[in-house]
Amino acid sequence: MAALLLNIRPGDEVIIPSFTFVSSANAFVLRGAVPVFMDIRADTLNLDESQLEALITPRTKAIVVVHYAGVACEMDTIMDIAGRHQIPIVEDNAHGLFGRYKGKNLGTFGCMATQSFHETKNFTCGEGGALLINDPQYIERAEIIREKGTNRSRFFRGQVDKYTWVDVGSSYLPSDVLAAFLYAQLEARETIQLKRKRIWEYYHGHLRGWAEERGVQLPMVPPDCEQPYHMFYLLLSSLEERQRLIKELKARDINSVFHYQPLHLSTMGRRLQGDKVSACPVTENISDRLLRLPFYNDLTEEDQARVVTAITDFAFAT
Ligand SMILES: Cc1ncc(COP(=O)(O)O)c(C=O)c1O
């Protein structure tokens, strides 16, 4: 919907971090855009704002920022660059609901922001999402696009006496049943976020000393950022070490996962970039070393203790 509302057309360029889920890119690629992949910072794993301006061309039609793990990108710098070039920002806030940057909620910086309620998120209805619109000029058309290109919302409000097909669109609405399931969680957001805070702090408190000793990097939350406790990850020293740890955890019935495969090197990413493949060395390096620990609302301290023991028992190669 964001790509439709921004009138993205074939040949337009959209700047997107390479270290993200395919959804961030697909939305724009479906309109014919060429993704221009950006590298990330090695500390927060967010897009490296110092490289942003150099990627802007007269064809740049949007900048997608992803608040990785719900820790905000450097929004002051990014907003300044985008503002000077008059390029809209779309926040992929899949991880960041209830996160903040300098006291301001994530999802309120760009002209639009997207939320995911996929099963992996803090708040979930299995599959689903939301579009947050911060610029009123997009609201009327958004209502039409989400209703299969019809003016049905106006009909429901009694503003027209029948509804008809007025624009392109699709069925971007969740079912009432899923929305109710999600709404109950949003009502309990404080309880849910407190549980997640406890889980995150347990991992951090129990792994900090070990990580320092072993040269393992833990998530970094800059002082300007309030995180929504979406995930906890380790950055090991190499791909081999990460794979060995996954195996060892699995042997103790502990499921740990990694992501993202760099989009600039993916089959589709390469096809879209042609001979202009982006250089994203930090993304490639992080993607090999990142490991996500079990993290869900009802994870108990007892199970976390098992995870921590399995990790601290891990025999490093060196
Ligand atoms: C950065 C990011 N964007 C988007 C999504 C999800 O998008 P969707 O709700 O389309 O599955 C995810 C993960 O699932 C994600 O990590």
The ligand as a MOL file (V3000), in Angstrom:
LIG
                    3D

  0  0  0     0  0            999 V3000
M  V30 BEGIN CTAB
M  V30 COUNTS 16 16 0 0 0
M  V30 BEGIN ATOM
M  V30 1 C 12.0900 -5.9610 8.8980 0
M  V30 2 C 10.8670 -6.7800 8.6230 0
M  V30 3 N 9.9060 -6.2970 7.8250 0
M  V30 4 C 8.7830 -7.0080 7.5980 0
M  V30 5 C 8.6000 -8.2530 8.1660 0
M  V30 6 C 7.3510 -9.0480 7.9770 0
M  V30 7 O 6.6080 -8.7070 6.9870 0
M  V30 8 P 5.2550 -9.4940 6.7220 0
M  V30 9 O 4.3070 -9.0610 7.7870 0
M  V30 10 O 4.9600 -9.0400 5.3720 0
M  V30 11 O 5.5670 -10.9590 6.8320 0
M  V30 12 C 9.5860 -8.8080 8.9600 0
M  V30 13 C 9.4920 -10.1480 9.5620 0
M  V30 14 O 8.6350 -10.9460 9.4720 0
M  V30 15 C 10.7280 -8.0550 9.2040 0
M  V30 16 O 11.6880 -8.5640 9.9820 0
M  V30 END ATOM
M  V30 BEGIN BOND
M  V30 1 1 1 2
M  V30 2 1 2 3
M  V30 3 2 2 15
M  V30 4 2 3 4
M  V30 5 1 4 5
M  V30 6 1 5 6
M  V30 7 2 5 12
M  V30 8 1 6 7
M  V30 9 1 7 8
M  V30 10 2 8 9
M  V30 11 1 8 10
M  V30 12 1 8 11
M  V30 13 1 12 13
M  V30 14 1 12 15
M  V30 15 2 13 14
M  V30 16 1 15 16
M  V30 END BOND
M  V30 END CTAB
M  END
